[in-house]
Amino acid sequence: MVDSLRTLIGPRNMVLLDAGNVHGFQKNDVSDREADFIVRMMNRQKYDVAMLGPKDYTQIDSSRAAMLGAAEFPWVGTNYAEGVRPKGVVETWTTKVDGVKIGIFSWVDPAWQGNSMKAEELKDNLEATAKALRKSCDVVAMVAYTNVQEPEVLARRVNGLVDMMILGGVNSPAMSVKQEGNVFIGNSGDRGRHIARFDLLLNREKKIVKTDYAVVVLGHELPVDPQVTQLMADFQTEQTRIKAANLEKIRMARLAEFNIDPATLPGANSTLSYTGEKDCRDCHMDIYNSWRQTVHGRTFSDLIRNRESEQEMKVKRAVTGWMETTGFIDRRESSHMYNVQCESCHGRGSEHVKTKGGALETLVAPESTCLRCHDSASSPNFDLAAGLKLAHPPLTPEQLKEMQKSPAGGLAPGDKMKLEGAPKPAPTNVGTTPIPASTAPGQTSPNKPANEKGLPPAANTGAKQVSPVNNKPVEGKKKPATDGTAPPAGSGTK
């Protein structure tokens, strides 16, 4: 997409800018490697400039220095206090585009709730910086980390001095431009999923006479760069290996604290992995919705509510795969294993998921796993037959109606049909949002989001198999068709 824009507009007629927060909040080697990879991909795309966001600044010195040093473009941090601004970070940046001088600066609002910086680390030079750039530049743009609900408050302070305000640290892109006085406000969201375009038309006096704005969705239907695809695949493989090794170190340290021999844990020699409820949900939405209404579906929430989430022996019975390889390790590293999920009863599902509903022989009947928790000591009156019926019973009409209202859950299409009394349709690609197509290169219509055409789900091939758990046909897992690529690194704003 960046290459096509440069071809369309001309390499000397655009500025490619990143709004910052390239580095995440986590301070570890995995996060450092991610930041390094993103910067290297930004170099490859020939970014012109990037802002030093609060997440970038608050990294440990060595991590931040490595990230800054890897860049082949300048970093801007305007209101970092003297003596605080990292070496190599400039206060403002200017460039010429087709004879038009553009000035860019950044602003971290001390009052912004997402700001993790200390008050003494920031200085109030907003108006002074904007005035200085206005005197020497034809176009002035600022990247602001401020209250996204009220960016107009900040825009009023620089009205007449700044032409464009790009919001940083925002999760979702602004699909339409806002305007406060003479300041146009937009943003590209985060994680490199969109490009926000500001197209400026200037007259002979180099005054802006027209501003168009559009957000380009970086979807999977865009052309693929084979070299970048391979670089990303290699990077993800290595990151997965490093994350797994780090988790294993944490797991062994915690087991040593509890004086537990890892060899005594269930599945100690298994080659299978836990995947988490999300993969089960994709194909078994009816059962998932039912499970959510049971005690198993809220065990960890109940611990938090009862202020018992720090009592490890209670946590052990409220999570999936406690201290096992790929199971629950601690709240920070494995929150996706909260609650007594499907794999607590049916066994590790990695092969079942990998084969899209196959490898049924790798699953286990719940009769062999229930008694791990419901033993004679903790559940002396446990009735196995009655317990199995309670694991995920059919939903009542009242429960279905409540779930339909719930913004956090919702229903699978089949559940909605049952509620309305209509025949249940064939399994569909539930739980997956179609990926919208991007705006065609060259689109400059103001306030228009990208085309919302979705991609079709992949065909569900292969014969049905019968589950050893309930003797019912098992549907293959469906996923949207993709080409294996991912959006370019960094969130660009032109």
C-alpha positions in Angstrom: 0.0 0.0 0.0 2.8 2.4 0.8 4.6 1.6 -2.4 1.3 2.1 -4.4 0.8 5.5 -2.7 4.3 6.6 -3.6 3.8 5.5 -7.2 0.4 7.3 -7.4 1.4 10.5 -5.6 5.1 10.6 -6.2 7.9 9.8 -3.7 8.6 13.6 -3.3 5.0 14.5 -2.7 4.2 12.7 0.5 5.4 12.3 4.1 5.1 8.9 5.8 4.9 9.4 9.6 4.4 7.1 12.6 2.5 8.4 15.6 4.7 6.6 18.1 4.3 4.0 20.8 6.2 1.5 18.7 7.4 -0.2 21.9 4.8 -1.8 24.2 4.5 -1.4 28.0 6.2 -4.7 28.8 9.8 -4.6 29.7 11.4 -7.9 28.5 13.4 -9.3 25.6 10.3 -10.4 23.7 8.9 -6.9 23.7 12.4 -5.5 22.7 12.6 -7.9 19.8 9.1 -6.9 18.6 10.1 -3.2 18.7 13.3 -3.9 16.8 11.4 -5.9 14.1 8.9 -3.1 13.7 11.6 -0.5 13.3 13.4 -2.6 10.7 10.2 -3.0 8.8 9.7 0.8 9.0 13.2 1.3 7.6 12.3 -1.1 4.7 9.2 1.0 4.0 11.3 4.2 4.2 9.4 6.0 6.9 10.2 9.7 7.0 9.8 10.4 10.7 8.3 8.9 13.9 7.2 10.3 17.2 8.6 9.1 20.5 5.4 8.1 22.4 5.0 7.7 26.2 5.3 3.9 25.9 8.6 4.3 24.0 9.9 6.9 26.5 9.1 4.8 29.7 11.1 1.8 28.5 14.3 1.0 30.3 17.2 3.1 28.9 18.9 0.2 27.1 15.8 -1.0 25.3 14.8 2.5 24.2 18.4 3.3 23.0 18.4 0.1 21.0 15.1 0.9 19.3 16.2 4.5 18.5 19.5 3.4 17.2 18.0 0.8 14.8 16.0 3.5 13.0 17.1 5.1 9.8 14.6 7.9 10.3 14.5 10.7 13.0 12.4 10.6 16.2 10.5 13.6 17.6 9.7 14.3 21.2 8.8 18.0 21.6 7.7 18.5 25.2 10.1 16.2 27.0 11.9 18.3 29.6 15.5 19.3 29.1 17.9 16.6 30.3 15.0 14.1 29.9 14.7 13.9 26.1 16.7 10.8 25.0 19.8 11.3 23.0 19.0 11.5 19.2 15.4 12.6 19.7 14.8 16.0 18.2 12.3 18.7 19.4 10.8 19.4 16.0 11.3 18.1 12.4 10.9 19.9 9.1 11.1 18.8 5.5 10.2 20.1 2.0 7.7 18.4 -0.2 7.5 19.7 -3.7 8.7 23.1 -2.5 6.3 23.2 0.4 8.0 23.4 3.9 6.3 21.1 6.5 6.9 21.3 10.2 6.0 18.5 12.6 6.1 18.3 16.4 4.6 16.1 19.1 2.8 16.8 22.3 2.2 14.6 25.3 -0.7 16.1 27.4 0.3 16.0 31.1 -3.4 15.7 31.9 -4.0 12.7 29.6 -5.1 9.6 31.5 -3.0 7.3 29.3 0.1 9.2 30.2 2.5 7.2 32.3 5.1 10.0 32.6 5.8 12.2 35.6 4.8 15.9 35.5 8.5 17.0 35.9 9.4 15.0 32.7 7.2 17.2 30.5 7.3 20.9 29.7 4.6 23.3 28.5 6.0 24.6 25.2 2.9 23.9 23.1 2.1 27.4 21.9 5.7 28.5 21.6 6.6 25.6 19.4 3.5 26.0 17.2 4.2 29.7 16.7 7.9 29.1 15.8 7.0 26.5 13.2 4.1 28.6 11.9 6.6 31.4 11.1 9.0 29.2 9.2 6.7 26.6 7.6 3.9 26.5 5.1 2.1 23.5 6.8 2.3 22.6 10.5 1.2 19.2 11.8 1.2 18.0 15.4 0.9 14.5 16.9 -0.9 14.7 20.2 -1.4 12.2 23.0 -4.4 13.8 24.7 -8.0 13.0 25.7 -9.4 11.3 22.6 -13.0 12.2 23.7 -12.2 16.0 23.7 -9.3 16.7 21.3 -11.1 19.9 20.4 -9.9 21.4 23.8 -6.3 21.0 22.7 -7.1 22.1 19.1 -8.4 25.4 20.4 -5.0 26.2 22.0 -3.3 25.9 18.6 -6.1 27.2 16.3 -4.5 29.3 13.6 -1.1 27.9 14.3 -1.5 24.2 13.4 -3.2 22.7 10.3 -3.5 19.1 11.3 -3.7 17.3 14.6 -3.0 13.5 14.5 -4.0 11.7 17.7 -1.6 9.1 19.1 -2.2 6.3 21.5 -5.7 5.6 20.1 -6.9 2.1 19.6 -9.5 2.7 16.8 -9.0 4.9 13.7 -11.1 8.0 13.1 -13.0 7.1 10.0 -14.1 10.7 9.5 -12.2 13.9 10.1 -13.0 16.3 12.9 -12.5 20.0 12.6 -12.1 22.6 15.3 -11.6 26.1 13.9 -8.9 25.7 11.2 -7.5 22.5 12.7 -8.3 19.1 11.1 -8.2 16.1 13.5 -7.7 12.5 12.6 -5.9 9.3 13.6 -4.9 5.9 12.2 -5.5 3.7 15.2 -2.8 1.3 16.5 -1.0 -1.9 15.6 -0.4 -1.0 12.0 -3.9 -1.9 10.8 -4.8 1.3 9.0 -3.2 4.3 7.2 -4.8 7.7 7.8 -4.4 10.0 4.8 -4.4 13.7 4.9 -4.4 15.0 1.3 -3.6 18.8 1.1 -4.2 21.0 -1.9 -2.2 24.3 -1.8 -2.5 27.4 -4.0 0.4 29.3 -5.5 0.8 31.3 -2.2 1.3 27.9 -0.5 -2.0 28.3 1.5 -4.2 25.2 2.0 -7.3 25.5 0.0 -8.6 21.9 0.3 -8.1 19.1 2.8 -9.3 15.5 2.1 -9.1 12.7 4.6 -9.5 8.9 4.3 -8.6 5.8 6.3 -7.1 2.9 4.4 -7.8 -0.5 6.0 -4.7 -2.7 5.6 -6.5 -6.0 4.9 -5.3 -9.4 3.7 -6.5 -8.7 0.2 -3.7 -6.2 -0.5 -0.7 -7.3 -2.7 1.8 -9.5 -0.9 5.5 -8.8 -0.6 7.0 -12.3 -0.5 10.2 -11.2 1.2 8.3 -9.4 4.0 5.9 -12.4 4.3 8.9 -14.7 4.9 10.6 -12.2 7.3 7.4 -12.0 9.4 6.9 -15.8 9.4 10.5 -16.3 10.6 10.1 -13.6 13.2 6.9 -15.1 14.6 8.4 -18.6 14.8 11.4 -17.3 16.8 9.1 -15.2 19.0 7.0 -18.2 19.8 10.1 -20.2 20.7 11.4 -17.4 23.0 8.0 -16.9 24.7 7.7 -20.6 25.4 11.2 -20.8 26.8 10.5 -17.8 29.1 7.2 -19.2 30.3 8.9 -22.5 31.0 11.5 -20.7 33.2 8.7 -19.0 35.1 6.8 -22.3 35.5 9.8 -24.2 36.9 10.5 -21.4 39.3 7.0 -21.4 40.6 6.9 -25.2 40.9 10.1 -25.0 43.0 8.3 -22.5 45.3 5.5 -25.0 45.8 8.0 -27.9 46.1 6.2 -29.7 43.3 8.0 -32.2 41.0 7.0 -31.3 37.4 7.0 -35.0 36.5 4.0 -35.5 38.8 1.7 -33.1 37.0 -0.9 -34.4 34.5 0.4 -34.6 30.9 4.0 -34.1 31.9 5.3 -36.1 28.9 2.5 -35.1 26.5 3.4 -33.6 23.1 0.0 -31.9 23.0 -0.7 -28.3 24.0 -3.5 -26.3 25.5 -5.1 -23.8 23.1 -7.7 -22.0 25.3 -11.4 -21.6 25.0 -11.3 -19.2 22.0 -10.4 -22.1 19.6 -13.2 -24.3 21.0 -15.7 -21.4 20.6 -15.1 -21.1 16.9 -16.8 -24.4 16.1 -18.8 -25.1 19.2 -20.5 -21.9 20.0 -23.7 -23.5 21.3 -21.7 -25.5 23.9 -19.6 -22.5 24.7 -22.6 -20.3 25.4 -24.0 -23.0 27.7 -20.7 -23.4 29.5 -20.4 -19.7 30.2 -23.6 -19.9 32.3 -22.2 -22.7 34.5 -20.0 -22.6 37.6 -17.1 -23.8 35.5 -17.4 -20.7 33.3 -17.0 -18.2 36.1 -14.7 -20.0 38.6 -11.9 -17.4 38.4 -14.4 -14.5 38.5 -15.8 -15.9 41.6 -12.4 -16.1 43.2 -11.8 -12.4 42.4 -15.3 -11.5 43.7 -14.5 -13.4 47.0 -11.0 -11.9 47.2 -9.5 -15.4 47.0 -7.5 -15.0 43.7 -4.2 -14.9 45.6 -4.8 -18.3 47.3 -2.9 -20.6 45.0 -4.6 -23.8 46.1 -8.0 -22.3 45.2 -6.6 -20.9 41.9 -5.5 -24.4 41.1 -9.1 -25.5 40.9 -10.3 -22.4 39.1 -8.1 -22.4 36.0 -7.1 -24.7 33.2 -3.9 -26.7 33.2 -2.5 -25.2 36.5 1.3 -25.2 36.3 1.3 -27.7 33.3 3.2 -26.9 30.1 1.2 -24.4 28.0 -1.4 -24.3 30.9 -2.0 -21.6 33.5 1.2 -20.2 35.0 0.2 -16.8 36.5 -2.3 -14.0 36.0 0.1 -11.9 33.9 1.3 -14.6 31.5 -1.7 -16.8 31.1 -5.0 -15.0 31.7 -6.4 -16.8 28.7 -6.5 -19.9 30.8 -8.8 -18.5 33.4 -11.8 -20.7 34.5 -12.4 -24.4 34.1 -12.4 -24.5 30.3 -13.2 -27.2 27.8 -9.7 -28.7 27.9 -9.9 -29.2 31.7 -12.4 -32.0 30.9 -11.7 -33.0 27.3 -7.9 -32.8 27.3 -5.4 -30.7 25.4 -6.9 -29.7 22.1 -3.9 -28.6 19.9 -4.1 -31.5 17.4 -7.9 -31.3 17.3 -7.7 -27.6 16.4 -4.7 -28.0 14.1 -6.7 -30.7 12.1 -9.8 -28.5 12.0 -11.9 -30.9 14.0 -10.0 -34.1 13.5 -7.6 -36.0 15.7 -10.4 -37.1 18.0 -8.3 -39.8 19.4 -6.2 -37.1 21.2 -9.2 -36.0 23.2 -10.3 -37.7 26.4 -13.7 -38.6 27.9 -14.5 -36.2 30.8 -15.1 -39.2 33.1 -11.3 -39.6 33.4 -10.6 -36.0 34.2 -13.5 -34.9 36.5 -12.1 -36.7 39.6 -8.8 -34.7 39.4 -10.7 -31.8 41.1 -13.8 -33.5 42.4 -11.9 -36.1 44.6 -13.1 -37.6 47.8 -11.3 -35.0 49.9 -12.7 -31.9 48.3 -16.1 -33.3 47.0 -17.0 -36.3 49.1 -20.6 -36.3 47.8 -19.7 -35.7 44.1 -22.1 -37.5 41.7 -20.2 -38.0 38.4 -23.3 -38.7 36.3 -25.1 -35.7 37.6 -22.0 -33.5 37.3 -21.6 -34.4 33.6 -25.1 -33.2 32.9 -24.3 -29.8 34.5 -21.1 -29.2 32.5 -22.9 -27.5 29.6 -26.6 -28.1 29.8 -29.0 -26.8 27.1 -29.8 -23.1 27.5 -33.2 -22.1 28.5 -35.2 -19.5 26.5 -34.6 -17.0 29.3 -30.9 -17.5 29.2 -30.8 -17.2 25.5 -32.7 -13.9 25.7 -30.3 -12.6 28.4 -27.2 -13.6 26.3 -28.7 -11.9 23.3 -28.8 -8.6 25.3 -25.3 -9.0 26.6 -22.7 -6.8 24.9 -19.9 -9.2 26.1 -21.3 -12.4 24.8 -24.0 -12.6 22.1 -25.4 -15.6 20.4 -24.3 -17.9 17.7 -26.6 -17.8 14.7 -27.9 -21.2 15.6 -28.9 -20.1 19.1 -30.8 -17.1 17.7 -32.7 -19.4 15.4 -33.6 -21.8 18.2 -34.9 -18.9 20.3 -37.1 -17.7 17.4 -38.4 -21.3 16.8 -36.9 -21.5 13.3 -34.9 -24.4 12.0 -31.2 -24.2 12.9 -29.0 -23.4 9.9 -25.9 -25.2 8.9 -22.8 -24.3 11.0 -21.3 -21.0 9.9 -18.2 -19.0 10.4 -19.3 -17.7 13.8 -17.0 -15.6 16.0 -15.0 -14.2 13.0 -15.4 -10.7 11.7 -15.0 -10.3 7.9 -12.0 -8.3 7.0 -13.0 -5.1 5.1 -11.3 -4.3 1.8 -9.0 -1.3 1.8 -9.7 2.0 0.1 -8.5 1.8 -3.5 -5.1 3.6 -4.0 -5.7 7.2 -4.9 -9.0 7.6 -3.2 -9.2 11.1 -1.8 -12.9 11.5 -1.1 -13.2 13.1 2.4 -14.8 11.3 5.3 -15.1 8.0 3.5 -14.1 4.8 5.3 -12.7 1.9 3.3 -15.0 -0.6 1.4 -16.7 -3.0 3.9 -16.7 -5.9 1.6 -15.7 -9.1 3.6 -13.7 -12.1 2.6 -15.5 -15.4 2.2 -14.9 -18.2 4.7 -12.8 -21.1 3.6 -14.6 -24.2 2.5 -15.2 -26.9 5.2 -13.8 -30.0 3.5 -13.5 -33.6 4.8 -15.9 -36.1 6.2 -17.6 -35.6 9.5 -16.2 -37.5 12.5 -17.8 -38.7 15.6 -16.7 -37.4 19.0 -15.7 -40.0 21.6 -17.1 -37.7 24.2 -20.8 -37.5 23.2 -21.1 -39.6 20.0 -22.2 -36.6 18.0 -20.8 -35.5 14.6 -18.0 -33.0 14.9 -17.9 -30.1 12.5 -14.6 -29.0 11.0 -13.3 -25.6 12.1 -13.8 -22.8 9.6 -11.6 -19.8 9.3 -11.5 -16.9 6.8 -9.4 -17.4 3.8 -6.1 -15.6 4.1 -2.8 -15.5 2.3 -0.7 -15.7 5.4 0.4 -12.1 5.3 0.0 -9.5 8.0 -0.3 -5.7 7.8 2.9 -3.7 7.6 4.5 -2.7 10.9 3.9 0.7 12.4 0.8 2.9 12.1 1.4 5.3 9.2 -0.2 8.7 8.8 0.3 10.6 5.6 
